[in-house]
């Protein structure tokens, strides 16, 4: 009997020791997997991050930390429904964990389920009223759902918990800008830059605040054309009636300065124009322009129409111009182009032009490709080249055309812009080079 009890006791002890050793081994393995998952998250290796958490859950399916980590990986890879379900599993095990409610809120918000997101963030705040992540989450959820007034209020509540948080200051500025409160937005962006001087996103947002809807914008351009004219080429004065509506008047003498036959006779060909630019929703922008040109042989009334349509990160552009001469004939121009991003810094913009001009309706087609490079938020530059064919009644005007040039824009004091342009034109009846400098001055809105 004693021997039997001793054997039984030894077996129990052996099993217990084995279980303890297995638990310690599993704990050590899990610790290593958690470390691997944390490193993968830091390096944005989201697949490795998810696999590490899956390995933990394979042996410990109720591990709340692993469930939360896997849910985050799912959300970051835009598998929002799976992320929501995984966060809900974690919440079912640990309903008092406010951070999991915050994670669930973001998984809802990123999927566009804003009412559910608001509810999740509010539950996190009920559990932990000073949870900064929950305050930020509900503010962002309002922002993404288009409720900018509520977003701004929520960001201000978050600022009471973290007055030195540059992200909150910048986000407050974005919300204020969406409400048309440009000056308030600039103040918020300035605060973000005071807190974090190297915060480039706040600096870019501040610059965009000045440019997105200024109350007044004025542009002047001066230049010189070889074998033709030099001087004041272009001036425009624009005013924003609202964030989506811009009206402008423009003086344009480029047609005369670029035409040697006109400048040889010391004549001007000024044009006077008025335009309206209207944004419709987030995709459409329409531009209408009426004007009159004082031509040497008689005046010309001009009607121009243009439409821009945003397709994801591309912008399609179509337009036309009708110029009716006092003598009764008309000039016609139609064009179409598309702007296509090439990575983060480059974009390409091919455009095709078709025109008919003069009493004899001489026709021309021309294709031009512009390539733009955004070096940093303070400057952009580009080159363009193209050509086409003129089919004219006068044989001397028949033939091919060529155009090429380069341009650059530089930000001045964040809100103004300095422009440079050099352009070469070759056609059967004329050839010239234009050098141009311009400046755009902007006053912020409200």
Steps between C-alpha positions, in 0.01 A plus 500: 500500500775743595688416184184559292440839663863597447479410134175698463653802674806486277280484190296801612816695575647405164187611316494827697865571428448419133199731487695779668790454262261501202331816627834671552610394151173626350535825692854542371388417147214750525732770631727447201200508265369820659843657452502386138150641446596834656807527278299407190241767587772761546648411161153479337547133410133436557494146365774394743319683779177311434679162478671555834167566669346198326777283642419623851127448453557147373606399851318770698177591314372729777813714524352851494827670411548271201139547386538876522829491311361280225196727468729799455693317226173415326381860518832635371471269199146628436328174599261697712224244551749240623657763725162589648421135574841445661468809720156380605651164604751685716226719649288195582791365706598835658206743468664753729803554276446850357781467246320220318191718469723770351642250251150384410398863448780556250418174320143626460604854403751389237226291342259795502276356774491830687202445736658174622836677530349776713338240726829312546694817582230611745518163676876542531445844654240359739758249621785750503384864467851640450601252230674728249486243220122478537464879491713514186309210349159657537636829363646328192180301454301823486756651262490203261120495504492866397379640833780753529335715767469199733853393408642838597315491833629148569858599414475790743389261774802285418725807528396543863666163565807559283564870448841429346380249241591638156283241326188629674586861414555412134181294479307788658632719222385255233150495650493881525612531138220267390257734675639797306671646808831561327652736755414265786651214300824692451514569874465128573770412246729763653440342840587156362824640357583671828463166677683305229699729267598220261140381448488523122133398473399802710716729289343363181153536649574860596611574144190332359282702736622817335458357153179300527258788535665840529274801512706671231757382248694715255739379229721706269740375234773683310706363216691536179458330164786483250432693178172620648396685815600543861310636793186451702338179377228397740315608815217333690306600809288228663264484796344198673130545562511171689733205536364354176436814292769724353444803276777679312577773250805478275702714262698297244739641239700184425346456155640832384839469668559157346407607146790664310273637226299689761793634701676614182206736448518606866147375563351340809253213501359526852231271629260562787333206671270413788471146634320286756642180644259274688580179686218245517550237766844346525532391136386777266631846428347719227649819355319747275664807347376792291732750338585732216822540303593822321646367176660723232237408240204507739388382839425145607254374762621191684315229692701232679379195692705246692421202725724304735396159628691319774530124458679374810848649479459599133340817363333509158481841332290597196424843363438722205499860381290678240621836369250694288652777284314818415544410132281194552740205505600302810807336650448168677715307745435174686739309722518208738764379742555288807733540796642168623723468810820302461594416856508759775706770327427482126194541283445500125239704316447430127262738319363504144389826334291540182425842349356681199583866443447778249262560214639198316471281810863395509528196726766385744548210734759495774597259774696614805631295794587670828700318769491651848731438793416604856837531668349597834204710614694821429551453128386314191648487155424345166592462136273470200534420133273431209418563141240478232399599149342808343280460192461853362378657178825697477776253403753700701307418817471128431720257686597366838526681832715445805481632855720433803575670825553489873337666798540527876290630789642599839308566819558838663402541867285185471206665324644686197659353188781607269470368142762448228446376143710455187326381183615444141252498210583400141240521224522540120433875510665595831745389767559662836610446860312634801654571840249587770494579870190539714382539856178395674398680818237345727305625799351231726126454521270611787 
